[in-house]
Amino acid sequence: MVIRPFWIEKINSAWRKRPIVWFTGVRRTGKTTIAKMFLIVGCLS
């Protein structure tokens, strides 16, 4: 899995503003993959 620092920072900044982050988009665009990547990075930190 490719770690994408841009999206990690976007999600972190959204979490600082609100306690819930909602991923929206059309099917098969990588929403679940980004969420899994964020969990892996969070566990490694």
Protein Blocks (a to p, Z undefined) as FASTA:
>chain_A
ZZdfklmmmmmmmmmmpmbdcdeddehiopmmmmmmmmmmmmmZZ
